[in-house]
Every structure is written in C-alpha cells, then in structure tokens.
C-alpha cells in the first residue's frame, strides 16, 4: 500500500534534513543541533530556532510550534538531533518531522549518523520514514524516497550530501 504522506511533505523533509546535516557537521562533537522549524506560508519560507535551557524544552517548543502554524502554514518541518535504539545499541539520528494541511498527523524522517576520527559527520544507511500515531511512530515501508532526494537536491548544501554518505 502506498504511503499516505504527500510527496511534497517528504520533499520538504529532505530540504530540512540537509540543513540538519550541515549544522551537525559544523558542530563540535558533543554539541547538539538547536531544534528548529522551517515554515512556508504566503510570506515565504522562514527558519525558527527553539533555544532553551535543555534539549527537551527546545523539542517541546518545536512540537508546540505546529499548533501555532497549522492554520497558516503551507508546509512545516521540525529539525533536530536525537538518538535511536536498536537492540542494545544507540545511534545518533537527524530527525525531521514534516506536516502539510492535508495530513492528519506529521510524518518523521530519521537519518542515522556518526562521526569519523576527525569529528566529521557521515551518514549511516538510508533514511527511514515514520508516521506519527497516538504517541508512537509506525515505520512506513513503501514511501517516496525520490521525493526526499528532490528536497535534498533543492538545498544550497546538497552537494555535501554525497560526501556525508558512508563510503
């Protein structure tokens, strides 16, 4: 069954995902991305940072921004850094949640990453798409990865994406 997530939402997530990777790559090891939203409305596109005392507070502000923008945004995406548990291992992830008016709930793109010996960022594997449902997330197996790539290619830092891919 094809994904219920509009390709334009996945594309927007790709655009914001590159921005997350660029910020994470510029940070020193141990520094986290300041959670941020990218919003498109009739006035254009803008980025909104959610600086806070803790990452948890910043993430809560980011999610709250969706309620603030739902009535006027054409596209909303929320970028941040997190961790993903798989069995006994925890891996760092770039996280972008995306929403458009025709979506009942946001979708989230996860991209695993790590740092090399010099502290440079590299991506691990392929991005994953999750659909947020009732406090949990469900993996979407059949989704439009080409739309994600179009969003990546639309970002000014897109040329760095292939360099971050694990060789």
N, C-alpha and C positions, 0 to 999 in steps of 0.2 A: 504494500500500500504506500503510495507516495506521501511525502511529508506535507502536513497541513501548514507549514511555515512558508510564507510568501518568499519567493526568491529575492525580492528587494530587501527584505529584512536580513536575510543571510548575507547578501552583498554588503549591506551597511555594517554588519558584524565583521566582515573581512576587512573593511576600511579601518574600523576601530581596532581590530586585532593587530594590524601592522603598527598602529600608533602605540599600543601597549608594548609590543616587542621593542620598538625604538626607545621608549622610555626605560624599559627594563634593561636594555643593553647599555644605556648611558649611565644607569645607576651603578654604584659600587655593590659588591656582594654584601648581602645583609640589608640593603636598602630596599624598601618596597615601593611599588608604584603608588602614587597618591590616587585613590579611586576617583574616577571622573566620568561624566556623562557627555555624550555628544548628541545634540538635539538639532533636528531640522524642522523648521516651520516656515511660515510665509516670509519671514525676515532673513532666511538663510540658515547657515549651519554655525553652531557655536559649541565650544567646549566649556564645561563647568567642573571645576575641581572641588572635591569634598575633603578639604584639610580638616583634621580633627586630632584630638589627643591620642586616640587609638585607631587602629585599622578597623576594628569592629564598629566604632562610632561612624567612621567615614563610610563604611559599607551600608550601614543603616540609613545614612543621609542619601546615599546614591539610590537605594531602593525607594526611599520616600519621594525622590525627585520624579519617579514615574507617575505617581499620583498627581503631582503638580503639573506635569506636562501632558497628561493624557488628553485633555480637552483641546490642546492647541498644536501639538507636535504631529508632524507627518511621519517622522522616524525618530526613535530614541534608542540609544545604546549606552550601556554602562560597563566601562572597562576597569579591570582591577587585577590584582595578583592573588593567587590562593594556593592551596595545596590539595592534592588528590590522593586518596588512599586506595591502594590496590593490594589486597592481601596484607602482608607485613611491611610493605614499602610505602613511603610517602614521597610524592614527586611534586615539584613546583609546577604551577599552571598559570597561563594567562587566561583570563576569564572575561568574556564579553557576553552580556545579556542584551537582547535586542527585542524591540516591540514596535509594532505599527498598529494603527487603529483597527484594522480588520482581524487582529489577533486577539483571542480571548485571554491568553496568558503569554508572558515573554518566553523566548527560547534562549538558550545559552550555548555558546561555543567555548570549548576548552581546548587549549593547545599546551601540551606538556613541554617543559623546557628545563635546561640545566646550564651550568657554566663550565667552561673549559679551565685549564690550569692558569691561564692568564686572566680569568674572570669574564671572558667574552660569552655572550649568550649563544646557545644553539638549541634548536627545536628538536623535539623527540617525536617521531611518528607523525601520524596525520591528525588533523583537528577532529574533534568529536562534537556532535550536536545533541543537546538535551532539550526536552520540552518540560518546562516547569509545571508541576501539577500538585496542588494541595500540599505544599510544604516539602515536596520531594521533586526529584528530577528523573525523567524517563529517557533513556537513550533512544535516539532516532537512528535507525539503521539505514533507511533509504532516504537520503536527502541530497540537495543540490549543491554538491561541492564545487561545481563550476561557478555558481553564483558567489561563493566565498572567494574564489580566486579572482573573479572580476572586481570585487571590493578591494582585495589586496592590491591588484594592479592599478586601481584608481588613486591610491595613496602616494604622496610625493616620495616616501621612503620605500616604495615597493621593490626597488632594485636590491635592497638589502635582504629581502625575504629569502631569496635563494641562497644567500651567504649564511643565513642563520639555520637553514635546513641541515640536518645531520648528514654528513657525507658518508 
